[in-house]
Amino acid sequence: MATSKRFDPTSRNRPRAQHLRPMLQMLASVAIIAILATFGYEQYNRYRGRALITSVLVQARSAQNAVTETKLISSRWPENNKDAGLPPPEVMAQLPATSIKVRRSDQGSVVVITMGDALQLERKVSSETLPANRATLVETANTTLFLQASMQNGQIRWLCHSDSIPPKYLPAVCRHGEQSIE
């Protein structure tokens, strides 16, 4: 009786290329995933940095409102936090900001937001969840964000800008030069 030869996938007699194909497919998949993860991680860090700076802008919102109210009620720009009816700059800020200060400028008033040093922020991150990682904290440490108020056509206009915060971490309203925020 003749024995028929059937293909046996577990046979050691398979051609060499058939043994290597699954391994090459797996290596290619791992390489593709690694490349995608690298780009995704960088974008995620930028997102977290913008979330950190946005949280500071939210803190400064009460200072913006106080400056606006002072100008509309008394027809003058406040010189400092006390004139705007706000607590002292250090009391008003919460990490990651260390100071939210109102000061007078040529065109109106400026809300100056100062970020803390990296070590102080890193301690806060370890004890509480801030939307940032260590690299973001180092890049935004000891930086300043300015919210400039000015009167234009009978309305108060706010401009956001920073010379020290990397643009990749600035929210869209502050990223491309000075833009109006409402």
GIGIUR-V808949 format. One record per residue. N is the residue number from 1. SS is DSSP state (A for helix, B for strand, O for the rest). PHI is phi in whole degrees, -180 to 180 (NA if undefined). BURIAL is 1 if it has 9 or more other C-alpha atoms within 8 Angstrom, else 0. Layout:
n->[N | N]
ss->[SS | SS]
phi->[PHI | PHI]
burial->[BURIAL | BURIAL]
This chain:
n->[1 | 2 | 3 | 4 | 5 | 6 | 7 | 8 | 9 | 10 | 11 | 12 | 13 | 14 | 15 | 16 | 17 | 18 | 19 | 20 | 21 | 22 | 23 | 24 | 25 | 26 | 27 | 28 | 29 | 30 | 31 | 32 | 33 | 34 | 35 | 36 | 37 | 38 | 39 | 40 | 41 | 42 | 43 | 44 | 45 | 46 | 47 | 48 | 49 | 50 | 51 | 52 | 53 | 54 | 55 | 56 | 57 | 58 | 59 | 60 | 61 | 62 | 63 | 64 | 65 | 66 | 67 | 68 | 69 | 70 | 71 | 72 | 73 | 74 | 75 | 76 | 77 | 78 | 79 | 80 | 81 | 82 | 83 | 84 | 85 | 86 | 87 | 88 | 89 | 90 | 91 | 92 | 93 | 94 | 95 | 96 | 97 | 98 | 99 | 100 | 101 | 102 | 103 | 104 | 105 | 106 | 107 | 108 | 109 | 110 | 111 | 112 | 113 | 114 | 115 | 116 | 117 | 118 | 119 | 120 | 121 | 122 | 123 | 124 | 125 | 126 | 127 | 128 | 129 | 130 | 131 | 132 | 133 | 134 | 135 | 136 | 137 | 138 | 139 | 140 | 141 | 142 | 143 | 144 | 145 | 146 | 147 | 148 | 149 | 150 | 151 | 152 | 153 | 154 | 155 | 156 | 157 | 158 | 159 | 160 | 161 | 162 | 163 | 164 | 165 | 166 | 167 | 168 | 169 | 170 | 171 | 172 | 173 | 174 | 175 | 176 | 177 | 178 | 179 | 180 | 181 | 182]
ss->[O | O | O | O | O | O | O | O | O | O | O | O | O | O | O | A | A | A | A | A | A | A | A | A | A | A | A | A | A | A | A | A | A | A | A | A | A | A | A | A | A | A | A | A | A | A | A | A | A | A | A | A | A | A | A | A | A | A | A | A | A | A | A | A | A | A | A | A | A | A | A | A | A | A | O | O | O | O | O | O | O | O | O | O | O | O | O | O | A | A | A | A | O | O | O | O | B | B | B | B | B | B | B | B | O | O | O | B | B | B | B | B | B | B | B | O | O | A | A | A | A | A | A | A | A | A | A | O | O | O | O | O | O | A | A | A | A | A | A | A | O | O | O | B | B | B | B | B | B | B | B | B | O | O | B | B | B | B | B | B | B | O | O | O | O | O | A | A | A | O | O | A | A | A | A | O | O | O | B | B | B | O]
phi->[NA | -84 | -92 | -89 | -91 | -108 | -74 | -115 | -65 | -91 | -67 | -82 | -93 | -69 | -61 | -59 | -61 | -69 | -72 | -85 | -55 | -62 | -68 | -66 | -63 | -66 | -64 | -64 | -63 | -64 | -63 | -63 | -63 | -63 | -65 | -63 | -65 | -62 | -68 | -64 | -65 | -63 | -64 | -65 | -65 | -64 | -59 | -65 | -65 | -65 | -64 | -63 | -69 | -64 | -63 | -70 | -63 | -65 | -61 | -78 | -58 | -66 | -67 | -59 | -62 | -66 | -64 | -60 | -61 | -61 | -66 | -71 | -82 | -104 | 61 | -139 | -82 | -70 | -85 | -156 | -61 | -63 | -61 | -86 | 77 | -111 | -69 | -57 | -53 | -73 | -73 | -72 | -86 | -126 | -56 | -82 | -81 | -110 | -157 | -127 | -120 | -99 | -144 | -83 | -132 | -63 | -95 | 169 | -123 | -126 | -97 | -105 | -108 | -108 | -88 | -78 | -78 | -61 | -65 | -62 | -68 | -65 | -61 | -66 | -65 | -71 | -93 | -149 | -88 | -103 | -78 | -160 | -108 | -61 | -61 | -64 | -63 | -65 | -72 | -104 | -68 | 53 | -112 | -134 | -121 | -114 | -118 | -97 | -99 | -148 | -98 | -136 | 54 | 78 | -124 | -85 | -119 | -111 | -117 | -113 | -160 | -151 | -94 | -112 | -86 | -56 | -55 | -64 | -98 | -79 | -63 | -56 | -69 | -113 | -71 | -103 | 71 | -93 | -128 | -76 | -122 | -117]
burial->[0 | 0 | 0 | 0 | 0 | 0 | 0 | 0 | 0 | 0 | 0 | 0 | 0 | 0 | 0 | 0 | 0 | 0 | 1 | 0 | 0 | 0 | 0 | 0 | 0 | 0 | 0 | 0 | 0 | 0 | 0 | 0 | 0 | 0 | 0 | 0 | 0 | 0 | 0 | 0 | 0 | 0 | 0 | 0 | 1 | 1 | 1 | 1 | 1 | 1 | 1 | 1 | 1 | 1 | 0 | 1 | 0 | 0 | 1 | 1 | 0 | 0 | 1 | 1 | 0 | 1 | 1 | 1 | 0 | 1 | 1 | 0 | 0 | 0 | 0 | 0 | 1 | 1 | 1 | 1 | 1 | 0 | 1 | 1 | 0 | 1 | 0 | 1 | 1 | 0 | 0 | 1 | 1 | 1 | 1 | 1 | 1 | 1 | 1 | 1 | 1 | 1 | 1 | 1 | 0 | 0 | 0 | 1 | 1 | 1 | 1 | 1 | 1 | 1 | 1 | 1 | 1 | 1 | 0 | 0 | 1 | 1 | 0 | 1 | 1 | 0 | 0 | 0 | 0 | 0 | 0 | 1 | 0 | 0 | 0 | 1 | 1 | 1 | 0 | 1 | 1 | 1 | 1 | 1 | 1 | 1 | 1 | 1 | 1 | 1 | 1 | 0 | 0 | 0 | 0 | 1 | 1 | 1 | 1 | 1 | 1 | 1 | 0 | 0 | 1 | 0 | 0 | 0 | 1 | 1 | 1 | 0 | 1 | 1 | 1 | 0 | 0 | 1 | 1 | 1 | 0 | 0]
